[in-house]
Amino acid sequence: MGKIFCVMGKSSTGKDTIYKKILENSSLSLERIITYTTRPIRQGEQNGVEYFFTDEEGYKALLDAGKIVEERVYNTVHGPWRYFTVDDENIRNDADYIVIGTLEAYSGLKKYFGEERVCPIFVTVDDGVRLQRALNREKQQNNPKYEELCRRFLADAADFSTEKINEAGINKFFYNNDLQECIAEIIDYIKANK
């Protein structure tokens, strides 16, 4: 049975960059699980690449059809934003996948697909580094959402508390102090767990 590698960590730890670099490594033969969101698309993002972008009506249709594997909702300063994984029949048992998620997403994937199939990749970095990265990224947006950046940064402390990490069964961490070293360590982990 194929594995699902779930990349997670607080915002601005480098998850997206690591995810893209892991996908570029052809020796791993990983397919992507692209999750869905109702949040607005950011400058430079493409529908079907970072996320499938939808609205509340699209979300409700998928929910009514019984297609949602796991979901989270964040009450942002711009209203509720949903993030969710959909069983859109593209996740086969004979393939290995990689997905970006949260602790809740990881736990939901384990519950839906089975604990033996889902492997955690928890990326971490110093909070000061994270905050500077988030600020730099937000400054590049046409309409920076600094209030949301602050809300997300503070929410990460609760969402990724030591208790929640322990409850999810995470005991291996990948420190993104040096991007290339972190990616190499993750590649070794994936190869050992396929």
C-alpha positions in Angstrom: 0.0 0.0 0.0 1.3 3.5 -0.9 2.2 6.0 1.7 1.0 9.6 2.2 3.7 12.0 3.5 2.1 14.9 5.3 4.3 18.0 5.5 3.3 20.3 8.3 4.5 23.0 10.7 3.8 26.5 11.7 3.3 29.2 9.1 6.4 30.4 7.3 8.6 27.5 8.3 9.4 26.8 4.6 6.8 24.0 4.0 5.9 25.2 0.5 9.5 25.5 -0.6 10.4 22.1 0.9 7.3 20.5 -0.6 8.2 21.8 -4.1 11.8 20.6 -3.8 10.7 17.2 -2.6 8.4 16.9 -5.6 11.2 17.8 -8.0 13.2 14.8 -6.8 12.2 12.2 -9.3 13.8 9.3 -7.4 11.0 9.6 -4.8 8.2 9.1 -7.3 5.7 11.1 -5.2 2.3 12.3 -6.5 0.6 15.4 -5.1 -2.5 15.6 -3.0 -3.8 19.1 -3.7 -6.0 20.4 -0.9 -8.9 22.8 -1.2 -9.5 26.2 0.3 -12.1 29.0 0.4 -9.5 31.7 1.1 -8.8 34.2 -1.6 -6.0 33.3 -4.1 -2.8 35.2 -3.4 -0.7 36.9 -6.0 1.4 34.3 -7.9 -0.7 31.4 -6.9 -2.5 29.2 -9.5 -5.7 27.2 -9.0 -4.9 23.5 -8.9 -1.2 24.1 -8.0 -1.0 25.4 -4.5 -4.7 24.7 -3.7 -8.0 24.2 -5.5 -9.7 27.5 -4.7 -13.4 27.4 -4.2 -16.1 29.3 -2.4 -18.7 28.3 0.3 -21.1 26.9 -2.3 -18.4 24.7 -3.7 -17.4 23.6 -0.2 -21.0 22.8 0.7 -21.5 20.8 -2.5 -18.4 18.6 -1.7 -19.6 18.2 1.9 -23.1 17.1 0.8 -21.5 14.7 -1.6 -19.5 13.1 1.2 -16.2 13.8 -0.5 -14.5 15.7 2.4 -11.8 13.6 4.1 -10.8 16.2 6.7 -11.3 20.0 7.2 -10.3 23.0 9.3 -11.9 26.4 9.4 -10.1 29.6 10.5 -12.0 32.6 11.6 -9.8 35.3 10.0 -10.2 39.0 10.1 -11.6 38.6 6.6 -14.2 36.0 7.6 -14.0 32.2 7.8 -11.5 30.5 5.5 -11.8 26.7 5.1 -9.0 24.3 4.2 -9.9 20.7 3.4 -8.8 17.5 1.7 -11.2 15.9 -0.8 -11.5 12.3 -1.8 -11.8 13.1 -5.4 -10.9 9.6 -6.4 -7.3 10.6 -7.5 -5.7 9.0 -4.3 -4.9 5.4 -5.3 -3.8 2.7 -2.9 -0.8 1.8 -5.1 0.9 5.2 -5.2 2.9 7.3 -2.8 1.8 10.9 -2.1 2.9 14.1 -0.5 0.6 16.8 0.9 0.9 20.0 3.0 -1.3 20.1 6.0 -1.7 20.9 9.7 -1.8 18.6 12.8 -5.6 18.4 12.4 -5.2 17.5 8.7 -2.6 14.9 9.6 -4.9 13.3 12.2 -7.8 13.4 9.8 -5.8 11.7 7.1 -4.7 9.0 9.5 -8.3 8.4 10.6 -9.5 8.2 7.0 -6.6 6.3 5.3 -5.2 4.4 8.3 -2.3 5.2 10.6 0.1 2.9 8.8 -0.3 4.7 5.6 0.3 8.3 6.7 3.8 9.5 7.7 4.4 12.9 9.3 7.0 15.4 8.1 7.0 18.2 10.8 9.1 21.2 9.8 10.2 23.7 12.4 12.3 26.9 12.7 12.9 29.7 15.2 9.8 31.9 15.7 11.7 35.1 14.9 12.8 33.7 11.6 9.3 32.7 10.8 7.9 36.1 11.6 10.4 37.8 9.4 9.7 35.4 6.5 6.0 36.0 6.8 6.4 39.8 6.9 8.6 39.7 3.8 6.1 37.5 1.9 3.2 39.7 2.9 5.0 42.9 1.8 5.1 41.5 -1.8 1.3 41.2 -2.0 -0.7 43.9 -3.9 -2.9 44.2 -0.9 -0.9 43.0 2.2 -3.0 41.5 5.0 -0.9 42.3 8.0 -3.7 41.8 10.5 -4.2 38.2 9.2 -0.5 37.6 9.3 -0.5 38.5 13.0 -3.6 36.4 13.8 -2.1 33.4 12.0 1.3 33.8 13.8 -0.4 33.9 17.2 -2.8 31.1 16.4 0.1 28.8 15.5 1.2 28.9 19.2 -2.1 27.2 20.1 -2.5 25.1 16.9 1.0 23.6 17.3 1.2 23.4 21.1 3.4 20.7 22.6 0.3 19.0 23.8 -1.3 18.8 20.4 2.0 17.7 18.8 2.2 14.9 21.3 -1.5 13.9 20.9 -0.8 13.6 17.1 2.1 11.2 17.8 4.7 13.4 16.3 8.2 12.6 17.6 10.4 13.4 14.6 11.2 17.0 13.7 13.0 18.5 10.7 14.8 21.8 11.5 14.8 24.2 8.5 17.9 26.2 9.7 19.6 25.2 6.4 17.2 24.5 3.6 19.4 22.0 1.7 20.3 20.0 4.8 16.6 19.9 5.8 15.6 18.7 2.4 18.3 16.0 2.4 17.2 14.8 5.8 13.5 14.6 4.6 14.5 12.7 1.4 16.3 10.1 3.5 13.2 9.8 5.8 10.9 9.4 2.9 13.1 6.7 1.3 13.3 4.8 4.6 9.5 4.9 5.1 8.3 4.0 1.6 
